Amino acid sequence: MMCLRKATSCNQNSHLLNLAYSSWALNLSSTILRCCSCSSALLEYIRMSSIKTTTNLSNSSINTLFIKFMK
């Protein structure tokens, strides 16, 4: 009987360990997905920001050249 009781206890411990691992894996995967979506939004913001900056810099350069030639 003692061996059977230990085997059952070991099986329950294994089940609890698997449950804890599943919970950990689920939390990890949701964190990774959240980070990916935030990173994606941040990269899009940076890309749009750099497009505006590049456009503004080229307009500024053209305006400066135009003013120099008009003097």
Biopython code that builds the backbone (N, CA, C, O; Angstrom):
import numpy as np
from Bio.PDB.StructureBuilder import StructureBuilder

atoms = [
    (1, "MET", "N", (0.809, -1.200, 0.000)),
    (1, "MET", "CA", (0.000, 0.000, 0.000)),
    (1, "MET", "C", (0.849, 1.260, 0.000)),
    (1, "MET", "O", (0.486, 2.272, -0.599)),
    (2, "MET", "N", (1.982, 1.181, 0.680)),
    (2, "MET", "CA", (2.833, 2.359, 0.773)),
    (2, "MET", "C", (3.364, 2.753, -0.606)),
    (2, "MET", "O", (3.433, 3.938, -0.931)),
    (3, "CYS", "N", (3.738, 1.763, -1.412)),
    (3, "CYS", "CA", (4.249, 2.058, -2.750)),
    (3, "CYS", "C", (3.168, 2.700, -3.607)),
    (3, "CYS", "O", (3.432, 3.645, -4.350)),
    (4, "LEU", "N", (1.967, 2.188, -3.500)),
    (4, "LEU", "CA", (0.854, 2.739, -4.264)),
    (4, "LEU", "C", (0.583, 4.187, -3.858)),
    (4, "LEU", "O", (0.317, 5.042, -4.703)),
    (5, "ARG", "N", (0.654, 4.442, -2.582)),
    (5, "ARG", "CA", (0.414, 5.800, -2.087)),
    (5, "ARG", "C", (1.506, 6.750, -2.604)),
    (5, "ARG", "O", (1.206, 7.879, -2.993)),
    (6, "LYS", "N", (2.766, 6.300, -2.611)),
    (6, "LYS", "CA", (3.865, 7.133, -3.109)),
    (6, "LYS", "C", (3.706, 7.384, -4.609)),
    (6, "LYS", "O", (3.952, 8.492, -5.087)),
    (7, "ALA", "N", (3.297, 6.361, -5.339)),
    (7, "ALA", "CA", (3.112, 6.519, -6.781)),
    (7, "ALA", "C", (2.008, 7.532, -7.067)),
    (7, "ALA", "O", (2.140, 8.360, -7.968)),
    (8, "THR", "N", (0.931, 7.467, -6.307)),
    (8, "THR", "CA", (-0.166, 8.421, -6.479)),
    (8, "THR", "C", (0.299, 9.829, -6.142)),
    (8, "THR", "O", (-0.020, 10.785, -6.850)),
    (9, "SER", "N", (1.048, 9.948, -5.066)),
    (9, "SER", "CA", (1.567, 11.251, -4.657)),
    (9, "SER", "C", (2.508, 11.807, -5.723)),
    (9, "SER", "O", (2.464, 12.991, -6.058)),
    (10, "CYS", "N", (3.347, 10.942, -6.239)),
    (10, "CYS", "CA", (4.285, 11.354, -7.290)),
    (10, "CYS", "C", (3.528, 11.796, -8.539)),
    (10, "CYS", "O", (3.901, 12.777, -9.182)),
    (11, "ASN", "N", (2.468, 11.073, -8.879)),
    (11, "ASN", "CA", (1.650, 11.417, -10.036)),
    (11, "ASN", "C", (0.972, 12.771, -9.835)),
    (11, "ASN", "O", (0.909, 13.580, -10.761)),
    (12, "GLN", "N", (0.467, 13.018, -8.628)),
    (12, "GLN", "CA", (-0.176, 14.304, -8.340)),
    (12, "GLN", "C", (0.836, 15.444, -8.405)),
    (12, "GLN", "O", (0.536, 16.515, -8.931)),
    (13, "ASN", "N", (2.031, 15.211, -7.871)),
    (13, "ASN", "CA", (3.073, 16.235, -7.933)),
    (13, "ASN", "C", (3.449, 16.538, -9.377)),
    (13, "ASN", "O", (3.669, 17.692, -9.746)),
    (14, "SER", "N", (3.519, 15.496, -10.183)),
    (14, "SER", "CA", (3.832, 15.674, -11.600)),
    (14, "SER", "C", (2.739, 16.498, -12.286)),
    (14, "SER", "O", (3.026, 17.379, -13.096)),
    (15, "HIS", "N", (1.490, 16.196, -11.949)),
    (15, "HIS", "CA", (0.363, 16.932, -12.518)),
    (15, "HIS", "C", (0.432, 18.410, -12.123)),
    (15, "HIS", "O", (0.216, 19.289, -12.957)),
    (16, "LEU", "N", (0.733, 18.677, -10.855)),
    (16, "LEU", "CA", (0.844, 20.067, -10.394)),
    (16, "LEU", "C", (2.010, 20.783, -11.066)),
    (16, "LEU", "O", (1.914, 21.965, -11.397)),
    (17, "LEU", "N", (3.105, 20.065, -11.266)),
    (17, "LEU", "CA", (4.256, 20.649, -11.940)),
    (17, "LEU", "C", (3.905, 21.004, -13.382)),
    (17, "LEU", "O", (4.267, 22.077, -13.864)),
    (18, "ASN", "N", (3.204, 20.108, -14.070)),
    (18, "ASN", "CA", (2.773, 20.385, -15.443)),
    (18, "ASN", "C", (1.808, 21.561, -15.494)),
    (18, "ASN", "O", (1.864, 22.377, -16.414)),
    (19, "LEU", "N", (0.934, 21.646, -14.516)),
    (19, "LEU", "CA", (-0.013, 22.755, -14.450)),
    (19, "LEU", "C", (0.720, 24.082, -14.261)),
    (19, "LEU", "O", (0.397, 25.074, -14.914)),
    (20, "ALA", "N", (1.698, 24.096, -13.373)),
    (20, "ALA", "CA", (2.488, 25.312, -13.140)),
    (20, "ALA", "C", (3.259, 25.692, -14.397)),
    (20, "ALA", "O", (3.333, 26.869, -14.749)),
    (21, "TYR", "N", (3.836, 24.696, -15.081)),
    (21, "TYR", "CA", (4.581, 24.962, -16.311)),
    (21, "TYR", "C", (3.656, 25.505, -17.393)),
    (21, "TYR", "O", (4.029, 26.426, -18.119)),
    (22, "SER", "N", (2.457, 24.948, -17.509)),
    (22, "SER", "CA", (1.497, 25.422, -18.509)),
    (22, "SER", "C", (1.124, 26.875, -18.251)),
    (22, "SER", "O", (1.032, 27.675, -19.181)),
    (23, "SER", "N", (0.913, 27.207, -16.993)),
    (23, "SER", "CA", (0.575, 28.582, -16.626)),
    (23, "SER", "C", (1.728, 29.516, -16.960)),
    (23, "SER", "O", (1.517, 30.612, -17.480)),
    (24, "TRP", "N", (2.946, 29.082, -16.660)),
    (24, "TRP", "CA", (4.135, 29.881, -16.962)),
    (24, "TRP", "C", (4.281, 30.080, -18.466)),
    (24, "TRP", "O", (4.556, 31.188, -18.924)),
    (25, "ALA", "N", (4.098, 29.008, -19.232)),
    (25, "ALA", "CA", (4.227, 29.090, -20.683)),
    (25, "ALA", "C", (3.163, 30.016, -21.273)),
    (25, "ALA", "O", (3.447, 30.774, -22.200)),
    (26, "LEU", "N", (1.951, 29.959, -20.744)),
    (26, "LEU", "CA", (0.877, 30.830, -21.217)),
    (26, "LEU", "C", (1.210, 32.290, -20.927)),
    (26, "LEU", "O", (1.030, 33.147, -21.792)),
    (27, "ASN", "N", (1.690, 32.581, -19.728)),
    (27, "ASN", "CA", (2.078, 33.949, -19.383)),
    (27, "ASN", "C", (3.217, 34.439, -20.257)),
    (27, "ASN", "O", (3.219, 35.589, -20.695)),
    (28, "LEU", "N", (4.184, 33.573, -20.513)),
    (28, "LEU", "CA", (5.318, 33.949, -21.349)),
    (28, "LEU", "C", (4.863, 34.256, -22.766)),
    (28, "LEU", "O", (5.281, 35.257, -23.347)),
    (29, "SER", "N", (4.016, 33.408, -23.327)),
    (29, "SER", "CA", (3.571, 33.632, -24.702)),
    (29, "SER", "C", (2.725, 34.896, -24.809)),
    (29, "SER", "O", (2.834, 35.619, -25.800)),
    (30, "SER", "N", (1.889, 35.181, -23.821)),
    (30, "SER", "CA", (1.088, 36.408, -23.886)),
    (30, "SER", "C", (1.978, 37.635, -23.735)),
    (30, "SER", "O", (1.715, 38.671, -24.346)),
    (31, "THR", "N", (3.031, 37.530, -22.924)),
    (31, "THR", "CA", (3.974, 38.640, -22.777)),
    (31, "THR", "C", (4.711, 38.886, -24.084)),
    (31, "THR", "O", (4.892, 40.035, -24.488)),
    (32, "ILE", "N", (5.135, 37.824, -24.741)),
    (32, "ILE", "CA", (5.841, 37.963, -26.018)),
    (32, "ILE", "C", (4.924, 38.599, -27.053)),
    (32, "ILE", "O", (5.350, 39.488, -27.790)),
    (33, "LEU", "N", (3.674, 38.158, -27.119)),
    (33, "LEU", "CA", (2.737, 38.744, -28.076)),
    (33, "LEU", "C", (2.501, 40.217, -27.782)),
    (33, "LEU", "O", (2.429, 41.029, -28.704)),
    (34, "ARG", "N", (2.379, 40.572, -26.501)),
    (34, "ARG", "CA", (2.164, 41.965, -26.115)),
    (34, "ARG", "C", (3.376, 42.805, -26.509)),
    (34, "ARG", "O", (3.224, 43.908, -27.034)),
    (35, "CYS", "N", (4.573, 42.290, -26.259)),
    (35, "CYS", "CA", (5.789, 43.025, -26.604)),
    (35, "CYS", "C", (5.907, 43.198, -28.112)),
    (35, "CYS", "O", (6.327, 44.252, -28.588)),
    (36, "CYS", "N", (5.540, 42.168, -28.860)),
    (36, "CYS", "CA", (5.605, 42.265, -30.322)),
    (36, "CYS", "C", (4.639, 43.318, -30.840)),
    (36, "CYS", "O", (4.986, 44.092, -31.732)),
    (37, "SER", "N", (3.438, 43.357, -30.294)),
    (37, "SER", "CA", (2.471, 44.344, -30.779)),
    (37, "SER", "C", (2.899, 45.752, -30.388)),
    (37, "SER", "O", (2.734, 46.685, -31.173)),
    (38, "CYS", "N", (3.448, 45.922, -29.180)),
    (38, "CYS", "CA", (3.946, 47.247, -28.781)),
    (38, "CYS", "C", (5.119, 47.652, -29.654)),
    (38, "CYS", "O", (5.203, 48.798, -30.094)),
    (39, "SER", "N", (6.021, 46.722, -29.906)),
    (39, "SER", "CA", (7.184, 47.014, -30.734)),
    (39, "SER", "C", (6.749, 47.387, -32.140)),
    (39, "SER", "O", (7.313, 48.296, -32.749)),
    (40, "SER", "N", (5.754, 46.690, -32.650)),
    (40, "SER", "CA", (5.258, 46.978, -33.986)),
    (40, "SER", "C", (4.683, 48.390, -34.057)),
    (40, "SER", "O", (4.956, 49.131, -35.001)),
    (41, "ALA", "N", (3.895, 48.754, -33.064)),
    (41, "ALA", "CA", (3.315, 50.099, -33.034)),
    (41, "ALA", "C", (4.404, 51.150, -32.881)),
    (41, "ALA", "O", (4.339, 52.208, -33.508)),
    (42, "LEU", "N", (5.398, 50.870, -32.059)),
    (42, "LEU", "CA", (6.496, 51.813, -31.857)),
    (42, "LEU", "C", (7.315, 51.969, -33.129)),
    (42, "LEU", "O", (7.682, 53.085, -33.499)),
    (43, "LEU", "N", (7.603, 50.860, -33.801)),
    (43, "LEU", "CA", (8.360, 50.940, -35.050)),
    (43, "LEU", "C", (7.600, 51.724, -36.115)),
    (43, "LEU", "O", (8.199, 52.488, -36.871)),
    (44, "GLU", "N", (6.294, 51.539, -36.176)),
    (44, "GLU", "CA", (5.478, 52.290, -37.137)),
    (44, "GLU", "C", (5.522, 53.782, -36.813)),
    (44, "GLU", "O", (5.627, 54.609, -37.719)),
    (45, "TYR", "N", (5.443, 54.130, -35.534)),
    (45, "TYR", "CA", (5.512, 55.532, -35.118)),
    (45, "TYR", "C", (6.870, 56.135, -35.494)),
    (45, "TYR", "O", (6.941, 57.253, -36.005)),
    (46, "ILE", "N", (7.947, 55.382, -35.234)),
    (46, "ILE", "CA", (9.288, 55.872, -35.567)),
    (46, "ILE", "C", (9.426, 56.033, -37.071)),
    (46, "ILE", "O", (10.001, 57.015, -37.541)),
    (47, "ARG", "N", (8.905, 55.079, -37.828)),
    (47, "ARG", "CA", (8.999, 55.158, -39.291)),
    (47, "ARG", "C", (8.258, 56.385, -39.806)),
    (47, "ARG", "O", (8.787, 57.126, -40.634)),
    (48, "MET", "N", (7.039, 56.604, -39.322)),
    (48, "MET", "CA", (6.262, 57.765, -39.763)),
    (48, "MET", "C", (6.939, 59.062, -39.326)),
    (48, "MET", "O", (6.939, 60.048, -40.063)),
    (49, "SER", "N", (7.502, 59.054, -38.151)),
    (49, "SER", "CA", (8.189, 60.227, -37.634)),
    (49, "SER", "C", (9.401, 60.553, -38.496)),
    (49, "SER", "O", (9.654, 61.716, -38.810)),
    (50, "SER", "N", (10.145, 59.526, -38.875)),
    (50, "SER", "CA", (11.337, 59.772, -39.683)),
    (50, "SER", "C", (10.962, 60.219, -41.088)),
    (50, "SER", "O", (11.694, 60.992, -41.705)),
    (51, "ILE", "N", (9.826, 59.741, -41.606)),
    (51, "ILE", "CA", (9.371, 60.208, -42.922)),
    (51, "ILE", "C", (9.063, 61.696, -42.856)),
    (51, "ILE", "O", (9.454, 62.454, -43.744)),
    (52, "LYS", "N", (8.359, 62.118, -41.801)),
    (52, "LYS", "CA", (8.040, 63.542, -41.644)),
    (52, "LYS", "C", (9.305, 64.367, -41.488)),
    (52, "LYS", "O", (9.427, 65.441, -42.076)),
    (53, "THR", "N", (10.248, 63.867, -40.695)),
    (53, "THR", "CA", (11.499, 64.595, -40.473)),
    (53, "THR", "C", (12.268, 64.732, -41.771)),
    (53, "THR", "O", (12.767, 65.813, -42.086)),
    (54, "THR", "N", (12.371, 63.652, -42.527)),
    (54, "THR", "CA", (13.083, 63.696, -43.803)),
    (54, "THR", "C", (12.399, 64.668, -44.747)),
    (54, "THR", "O", (13.068, 65.454, -45.418)),
    (55, "THR", "N", (11.080, 64.626, -44.807)),
    (55, "THR", "CA", (10.333, 65.537, -45.675)),
    (55, "THR", "C", (10.536, 66.978, -45.232)),
    (55, "THR", "O", (10.768, 67.856, -46.063)),
    (56, "ASN", "N", (10.452, 67.225, -43.940)),
    (56, "ASN", "CA", (10.632, 68.583, -43.437)),
    (56, "ASN", "C", (12.046, 69.082, -43.680)),
    (56, "ASN", "O", (12.241, 70.256, -43.994)),
    (57, "LEU", "N", (13.035, 68.206, -43.538)),
    (57, "LEU", "CA", (14.413, 68.618, -43.782)),
    (57, "LEU", "C", (14.628, 68.949, -45.246)),
    (57, "LEU", "O", (15.301, 69.930, -45.561)),
    (58, "SER", "N", (14.069, 68.148, -46.153)),
    (58, "SER", "CA", (14.260, 68.451, -47.563)),
    (58, "SER", "C", (13.526, 69.728, -47.942)),
    (58, "SER", "O", (14.041, 70.516, -48.735)),
    (59, "ASN", "N", (12.337, 69.950, -47.396)),
    (59, "ASN", "CA", (11.628, 71.207, -47.661)),
    (59, "ASN", "C", (12.413, 72.385, -47.112)),
    (59, "ASN", "O", (12.502, 73.433, -47.751)),
    (60, "SER", "N", (12.970, 72.214, -45.955)),
    (60, "SER", "CA", (13.759, 73.268, -45.334)),
    (60, "SER", "C", (14.988, 73.579, -46.179)),
    (60, "SER", "O", (15.331, 74.746, -46.367)),
    (61, "SER", "N", (15.648, 72.552, -46.685)),
    (61, "SER", "CA", (16.830, 72.751, -47.533)),
    (61, "SER", "C", (16.457, 73.467, -48.820)),
    (61, "SER", "O", (17.168, 74.367, -49.266)),
    (62, "ILE", "N", (15.341, 73.065, -49.414)),
    (62, "ILE", "CA", (14.885, 73.710, -50.651)),
    (62, "ILE", "C", (14.555, 75.174, -50.387)),
    (62, "ILE", "O", (14.912, 76.046, -51.179)),
    (63, "ASN", "N", (13.878, 75.442, -49.279)),
    (63, "ASN", "CA", (13.549, 76.828, -48.928)),
    (63, "ASN", "C", (14.807, 77.654, -48.702)),
    (63, "ASN", "O", (14.877, 78.807, -49.126)),
    (64, "THR", "N", (15.795, 77.075, -48.041)),
    (64, "THR", "CA", (17.046, 77.788, -47.792)),
    (64, "THR", "C", (17.749, 78.095, -49.106)),
    (64, "THR", "O", (18.232, 79.209, -49.311)),
    (65, "LEU", "N", (17.806, 77.112, -49.994)),
    (65, "LEU", "CA", (18.435, 77.344, -51.299)),
    (65, "LEU", "C", (17.682, 78.416, -52.080)),
    (65, "LEU", "O", (18.303, 79.272, -52.710)),
    (66, "PHE", "N", (16.372, 78.380, -52.045)),
    (66, "PHE", "CA", (15.557, 79.361, -52.752)),
    (66, "PHE", "C", (15.834, 80.769, -52.218)),
    (66, "PHE", "O", (15.971, 81.717, -52.992)),
    (67, "ILE", "N", (15.913, 80.897, -50.910)),
    (67, "ILE", "CA", (16.184, 82.206, -50.300)),
    (67, "ILE", "C", (17.575, 82.692, -50.690)),
    (67, "ILE", "O", (17.752, 83.878, -50.967)),
    (68, "LYS", "N", (18.560, 81.805, -50.718)),
    (68, "LYS", "CA", (19.923, 82.197, -51.104)),
    (68, "LYS", "C", (19.952, 82.699, -52.541)),
    (68, "LYS", "O", (20.618, 83.689, -52.845)),
    (69, "PHE", "N", (19.233, 82.019, -53.420)),
    (69, "PHE", "CA", (19.233, 82.421, -54.826)),
    (69, "PHE", "C", (18.446, 83.699, -55.057)),
    (69, "PHE", "O", (18.719, 84.430, -56.009)),
    (70, "MET", "N", (17.482, 83.974, -54.207)),
    (70, "MET", "CA", (16.653, 85.169, -54.387)),
    (70, "MET", "C", (17.364, 86.434, -53.902)),
    (70, "MET", "O", (16.935, 87.536, -54.244)),
    (71, "LYS", "N", (18.421, 86.310, -53.127)),
    (71, "LYS", "CA", (19.114, 87.493, -52.606)),
    (71, "LYS", "C", (19.876, 88.215, -53.657)),
    (71, "LYS", "O", (20.511, 89.230, -53.372)),
]
sb = StructureBuilder()
sb.init_structure("model")
sb.init_model(0)
sb.init_chain("A")
sb.init_seg("    ")
for serial, (resi, resn, name, xyz) in enumerate(atoms, 1):
    if name == "N":
        sb.init_residue(resn, " ", resi, " ")
    sb.init_atom(name, np.array(xyz, "f"), 0.0, 1.0, " ", f" {name:<3s}", serial, name[0])
structure = sb.get_structure()
